[in-house]
Amino acid sequence: MGVQIPVVRPRRLRTTPAVRRLVAETRLHPAELILPLFVREGITSPVPISSMPGIVQHTRDTLRKAAVEAAEAGLGGLMLFGIPAVQDAVGSEGTNPEGILQQAIRDVVAEVGDQLVIMSDLCLDEYTDHGHCGVLAEDGSVDNDATLVRYAEMAVVQADAGVHMVGPSGMMDGQIAVVREALDQAGHQDVAVLAYTAKYASAFFGPFREAVGSSLRGDRRSYQQDPANAREALRELELDLAEGADLVMVKPAMAYLDILRQVADVSPVPVAAYQVSGEYAMVEAAAANGWIDRERAIMETLTSIRRAGADQVLTYWAVEAARMLRG
Ligand code: PBG
């Protein structure tokens, strides 16, 4: 017999699937997953988004079917994005009561509004011909306060269509206050605001541009946050809370898990994270090449986002992940 080595053995808690299941600190549940969906005006069949394999721009009809599927999978909610047939300088279709997003909201609320929280993107980039999230000043810069006027109108039009929660995603200063005030004045006190609180000027939004047919040239660095900075995320959190945000969000997710953790540590309201188009595309591309195990990678990313502090996760894999969770 050799010497007795007094080894402390953390591995005991990793030995069997049963013990690993018993001690897991983070669990995923379909109810906390939110599926982003794209609906496009003027198409008769779904249009695949090449940079997001498996994801399409829906017709109104296939959108309804996707919504039913999401409800059956037990998801928590849907985030709807509209793609209008016509774009212009001020994004007129965003405030047209008969615009594609408003029609889609009415369709989906009628279909699954009792089972899912229906949310809508509140931003102008899908609707403007220059592709910016706001209206432009004479000098070509994004005019913060003129944009707020448009956001207020959008909020009311979306709420009139029946949406449960609006998601202002343009990173304009004061957007939550203005949206809240407009909703309240229009009698929509019960419509909640999911604030895109810490949204970074990210390369990981790349595939989304194709998804919504955006014509953006240039970038969004004058309104979205610098990836180098963490403090301003906490400042944005303070402001959004003071302005009445019901939920706050960090976006993208995976490259910003530290931000997510910092926000989650101090937020008195639920914290969502958006696993964006580029995060989806990266895993799909690597998996298509046989370089990673697709399903394990999906579940690992979602688990890590939850572990970092997200209460809800917006993910294009929501339905598939929910099915995997149910086994
Ligand atoms: C703005 C908006 C964007 C995304 C969600 N809302 C694009 C942007 O800010 O550039 C990105 C979502 C994704 O990449 O999956 N309307």
Residues whose N, C-alpha, C, O or C-beta is under 5 A from the ligand:
A	BS01	PBG	C123 D125 S169 F204 F205 F208 V276 S277 G278
